[in-house]
Amino acid sequence: MNVQLDNALRFHQTALNLRAQRQEVIAANIANADTPNFKARDIEFGSALSGALQGRVGRPIALSTTSARHLNASGVATSPQLMYRGEEQSSVDGNTVNMDTERASFAENAVHYEASLTFISGMLKTMQQAVAG
């Protein structure tokens, strides 16, 4: 039971973390809507979630050393791959941010984030009731 609960919560935690990162990326796109040559970016949520659940995100990365006296260390890859959005409409200044697309993506991602929180809350409440009897 503990393993199933842990796996279910890990899945939702991973999904929430990715949704939060995606929200930051979309917010950065909106903030740079008037920046010349800014290229809009996004996270492909489905593939990022699959990668995170399969251990491709968050896996240890060996740091390179250039001397035998360097300490062995490793870092962790925590970010999903950012992709550039395709240009929908030409812009004279080279900016690829489309505010309609960004606002729609921001709102959709926020709804999914809130839905995940509601689901987790319901799941925890159900488990608390089961434990309480």
C-alpha positions in Angstrom: 0.0 0.0 0.0 2.8 2.4 0.9 4.5 1.8 -2.4 1.3 2.5 -4.3 0.6 5.7 -2.4 4.2 6.8 -2.8 4.1 6.1 -6.6 0.8 8.0 -7.0 2.0 11.0 -5.1 5.3 11.0 -6.9 3.5 11.0 -10.2 1.4 14.0 -9.2 4.3 15.8 -7.6 6.3 15.4 -10.9 3.3 16.6 -12.9 2.9 19.7 -10.6 6.6 20.5 -10.8 6.5 20.4 -14.6 3.3 22.5 -14.8 5.0 25.1 -12.5 8.1 25.1 -14.7 5.9 25.4 -17.8 4.0 28.3 -16.3 7.3 30.1 -15.7 8.4 29.6 -19.3 5.1 30.9 -20.6 5.3 33.9 -18.2 8.8 34.7 -19.6 7.4 34.6 -23.1 4.7 37.1 -22.2 7.2 39.3 -20.4 9.4 39.4 -23.5 6.6 40.0 -26.0 8.2 43.3 -27.0 11.8 42.2 -26.9 13.4 42.3 -30.3 14.6 38.8 -31.6 13.1 37.0 -28.6 12.1 33.5 -29.5 9.1 32.0 -27.6 9.8 28.7 -25.8 7.7 26.0 -24.3 7.8 22.6 -22.7 6.2 19.7 -24.4 4.4 18.5 -21.2 3.6 14.9 -22.3 7.2 14.1 -23.3 8.6 16.0 -20.3 6.4 14.0 -17.9 7.3 10.7 -19.6 11.0 11.6 -19.4 10.7 12.6 -15.7 8.9 9.4 -14.8 11.4 7.3 -16.6 14.3 9.0 -14.8 15.7 11.0 -17.7 15.1 14.2 -15.8 16.7 14.4 -12.4 19.3 11.8 -13.2 22.9 12.4 -12.0 25.2 14.2 -14.3 28.9 13.7 -14.0 30.9 16.9 -13.8 34.0 17.0 -15.9 37.4 17.5 -14.2 40.5 19.0 -15.7 42.9 18.1 -12.9 43.6 15.0 -10.8 43.2 17.3 -7.8 39.6 18.2 -8.5 37.0 16.6 -6.3 34.6 14.1 -7.8 31.2 15.6 -8.0 27.9 15.3 -9.8 25.0 17.5 -10.5 21.4 16.7 -11.2 19.4 17.5 -14.3 16.2 19.0 -13.1 14.8 20.9 -16.1 12.9 19.4 -19.0 14.0 20.3 -22.5 12.8 23.7 -23.6 11.6 23.8 -27.2 11.2 26.9 -29.4 7.7 27.6 -30.6 7.2 27.8 -34.3 6.6 31.2 -35.7 2.9 31.8 -36.4 3.1 35.3 -37.7 6.0 37.3 -39.1 7.4 40.1 -36.9 9.6 42.9 -38.1 11.7 42.8 -35.0 12.2 38.9 -35.1 10.1 38.3 -32.0 8.1 35.0 -32.2 5.8 35.6 -29.2 2.1 35.4 -30.1 0.2 36.9 -27.2 -3.0 35.0 -28.0 -1.2 31.7 -28.0 0.7 32.6 -24.8 -2.5 33.6 -22.9 -4.3 30.5 -24.0 -1.4 28.3 -23.0 -1.0 30.1 -19.7 -4.7 29.7 -18.9 -4.8 26.0 -20.0 -1.7 25.2 -17.9 -3.2 27.0 -14.9 -6.4 25.0 -15.1 -4.5 21.7 -15.3 -2.4 22.7 -12.3 -5.5 23.5 -10.3 -7.1 20.3 -11.3 -4.1 18.3 -10.2 -4.1 20.1 -6.8 -7.8 19.3 -6.4 -7.3 15.7 -7.3 -4.4 15.3 -4.9 -6.4 17.0 -2.1 -9.3 14.6 -2.7 -7.0 11.6 -2.8 -5.4 12.6 0.5 -8.8 13.3 2.1 -10.1 9.9 1.0 -7.0 8.2 2.5 -7.4 10.2 5.7 -11.0 9.0 6.1 -10.0 5.4 5.4 -7.3 5.6 8.1 -9.7 7.3 10.6 -12.3 4.5 9.9 
